[in-house]
């Protein structure tokens, strides 16, 4: 497929590389051009402006926050209005429910295809094409996008035709990950106070009651204090926590954690 890719951060760059490995033609744009240049040896074409990727069959965006989505997707060149007929925009960003609704409305007004498909996984999972894709949108559009999802992820989960749903799932998932990290930190602090090694506790926990990957991954990172290089920086985590609270407030949902 002819693919445009906007946003080459720690997650986006390896995802674009995996699309190239899968045989797709990929034109990339990033505000810091040097990141885009890293993909030239892999066969990527480099776009000078966001508008230069709009001729693709599918444009994927993976941007840091609402402000970046507002500026790059809905600002100049206003991607929904620039996409050719029958093309699709896939938004993989972690954004607010309000921004998700705004994107749905903008694409509907422009008459262009829109699929929401945020992903779960750390940068190493992105490099290994082992992400989990959470997708929502019209069924026909989802099926057209499946080869792209398969190129970057190990499994795609569908959440209906309302594109906002996938973004809510992403926020709920990130909330749960943050809760696990806080739980592990507090448990380890208690263990250390009483002379128990967190690594020893982790061996017990992940082979009994808490065998989920999230406990294994973050449990080891925290137990061994392997905090650098950061796979996900604190400002982005704080941003996600605020987005969860905003979504909860909009739906009158108490979330004490």
C-alpha positions in Angstrom: 0.0 0.0 0.0 1.0 3.6 -0.5 1.2 5.0 3.1 1.9 8.4 4.6 3.3 8.5 8.1 3.3 11.5 10.4 5.1 11.4 13.8 8.3 9.5 14.3 8.9 9.4 18.0 10.1 6.4 20.0 7.0 4.4 18.9 6.4 5.9 15.5 9.8 5.4 13.9 10.0 1.6 14.4 6.4 1.3 13.3 7.2 3.1 10.1 10.3 0.9 9.6 8.2 -2.2 10.0 5.7 -1.0 7.4 8.7 -0.6 5.0 9.9 -4.1 5.9 6.4 -5.5 5.1 6.8 -4.1 1.6 4.6 -1.0 1.8 5.6 2.3 0.2 6.0 4.8 3.0 6.4 8.6 2.9 7.3 10.0 6.3 7.0 13.4 7.9 8.4 14.5 11.3 8.8 18.0 12.7 12.4 17.1 13.6 13.6 16.1 10.1 16.6 14.2 11.3 14.2 11.5 12.7 12.7 11.1 9.2 16.2 10.9 7.6 16.9 7.8 9.8 14.4 5.9 7.6 15.8 6.9 4.2 18.2 3.9 4.2 15.1 1.7 4.8 13.5 3.0 1.6 11.3 5.7 3.0 10.5 8.9 1.1 10.9 12.1 3.1 8.2 14.7 3.1 9.0 18.4 3.6 5.5 19.2 4.9 2.5 17.3 6.3 0.6 18.2 3.1 3.2 16.1 1.2 1.9 12.8 2.7 -1.8 13.5 1.9 -1.7 11.8 -1.5 -1.3 8.3 0.1 -4.0 5.6 0.2 -3.7 5.7 4.0 -2.2 8.3 6.2 -1.1 7.2 9.7 -0.5 9.8 12.5 1.1 9.1 15.8 1.6 12.4 17.6 2.3 13.2 21.2 -0.8 15.1 22.4 -3.9 17.1 21.5 -1.9 20.2 20.7 0.2 18.4 18.2 -2.9 16.8 16.6 -4.6 20.1 16.4 -1.6 21.8 14.8 -0.5 19.1 12.4 -3.8 17.3 11.5 -6.5 20.0 11.8 -4.3 23.1 11.2 -2.6 23.7 8.0 -2.9 21.8 5.7 -6.1 20.4 7.4 -5.5 16.8 6.5 -9.2 15.6 6.4 -9.8 18.1 3.6 -6.6 17.2 1.7 -7.0 13.5 1.5 -8.0 12.1 -1.9 -11.4 10.4 -2.3 -11.4 6.8 -0.9 -8.3 7.4 1.3 -8.2 6.8 5.0 -6.6 8.6 8.0 -5.6 6.3 10.9 -5.0 8.2 14.2 -2.8 6.2 16.6 -2.3 9.0 19.0 -3.3 8.9 22.7 -5.6 11.9 22.8 -8.6 13.3 24.8 -12.1 12.2 24.1 -12.9 15.7 23.1 -10.1 15.7 20.5 -11.3 12.3 19.3 -14.8 13.6 18.8 -13.4 16.6 17.0 -11.5 14.4 14.6 -14.6 12.3 13.9 -16.5 15.5 13.1 -13.8 16.9 10.9 -13.5 13.8 8.8 -17.3 13.4 8.5 -17.5 17.0 7.3 -14.8 16.5 4.7 -16.2 13.1 3.6 -13.0 11.3 4.2 -12.3 8.0 5.9 -11.3 7.9 9.5 -10.1 5.0 11.7 -8.9 5.3 15.3 -6.2 2.7 16.2 -4.1 3.5 19.2 -1.6 0.9 20.2 -0.3 -0.8 23.4 3.3 -1.7 23.9 6.7 -0.2 24.7 9.3 0.9 22.2 10.9 -2.5 22.1 7.6 -4.1 21.3 7.1 -1.5 18.5 10.5 -2.4 17.1 9.6 -6.1 17.2 6.2 -5.5 15.6 4.6 -7.0 18.7 2.2 -4.2 19.5 -1.5 -4.6 20.3 -3.7 -2.5 18.1 -7.1 -1.2 19.4 -9.2 -0.2 16.4 -12.6 1.4 15.8 -14.3 2.7 12.7 -16.4 1.5 9.7 -15.9 -2.2 9.1 -14.9 -1.8 5.5 -12.2 0.7 6.4 -10.9 -1.5 9.2 -10.5 -4.4 6.7 -8.5 -2.2 4.3 -6.2 -1.2 7.1 -5.6 -4.7 8.4 -2.4 -5.3 6.4 -0.9 -2.2 8.1 -2.0 -3.3 11.5 -0.6 -6.8 10.9 2.8 -5.2 9.9 3.2 -3.4 13.2 1.3 -5.5 15.7 0.8 -9.1 16.9 -3.0 -8.7 17.3 -5.8 -6.3 16.5 -8.8 -5.8 18.8 -11.9 -4.2 17.3 -14.3 -2.0 19.3 -17.1 -1.2 16.9 -17.7 1.6 14.4 -17.6 4.6 16.8 -14.0 5.8 16.4 -14.1 7.5 19.8 -14.4 4.1 21.5 -10.8 3.1 20.7 -9.4 6.3 22.2 -11.4 5.6 25.4 -10.0 2.1 25.5 -6.5 3.5 25.2 -7.1 5.9 28.1 -8.6 3.1 30.3 -5.6 0.9 29.5 -3.0 3.5 30.3 -4.8 4.3 33.5 -4.5 0.6 34.5 -0.8 0.5 33.6 -0.2 3.6 35.7 -2.1 2.0 38.6 0.1 -1.1 38.3 3.3 1.0 38.3 2.1 2.8 41.5 1.1 -0.5 43.1 4.5 -2.1 42.4 6.4 1.0 43.7 4.5 1.0 47.0 4.7 -2.8 47.4 8.5 -2.8 46.8 8.9 0.1 49.3 7.1 -2.0 52.0 9.2 -5.1 51.1 12.5 -3.3 51.3 11.6 -1.8 54.7 11.2 -5.4 56.0 14.3 -6.8 54.3 12.6 -8.6 51.5 14.2 -8.3 48.0 11.7 -7.0 45.4 13.3 -9.3 42.7 12.5 -12.3 44.9 9.0 -11.1 45.5 8.6 -10.5 41.7 9.6 -14.1 41.0 6.8 -15.3 43.3 4.2 -12.8 42.2 4.6 -13.3 38.4 4.5 -17.1 38.8 1.4 -17.2 40.9 -1.3 -14.5 41.2 0.1 -11.8 38.9 1.4 -13.6 35.8 0.3 -10.8 33.4 3.0 -9.2 31.1 2.4 -5.8 32.6 3.6 -7.1 36.0 6.5 -8.9 34.5 7.7 -5.9 32.5 7.2 -3.1 34.9 7.9 -5.3 37.9 11.4 -6.0 36.7 12.1 -2.4 35.6 11.2 -1.1 39.1 12.9 -3.9 41.0 16.2 -3.4 39.2 15.7 0.3 38.9 16.3 0.3 35.2 14.8 3.7 34.6 17.1 4.9 31.8 16.6 5.3 28.9 13.0 6.1 29.6 10.5 4.1 27.4 7.8 6.6 28.3 8.6 9.9 29.8 6.9 11.4 32.9 5.3 14.4 31.1 3.5 12.0 28.7 2.3 9.8 31.6 1.0 12.9 33.4 -0.7 14.0 30.2 -2.5 10.6 30.0 -3.6 10.8 33.6 -5.2 14.2 33.0 -6.9 12.8 29.9 -8.4 10.0 31.9 -9.7 12.4 34.5 -11.2 14.6 31.8 -12.9 11.7 30.2 -14.2 10.5 33.6 -15.5 14.0 34.4 -17.3 14.3 31.0 -19.1 11.0 31.7 -19.8 11.7 35.4 -17.6 8.7 36.4 -15.9 8.7 39.8 -12.4 7.3 39.6 -10.9 7.4 43.1 -7.6 5.8 42.1 
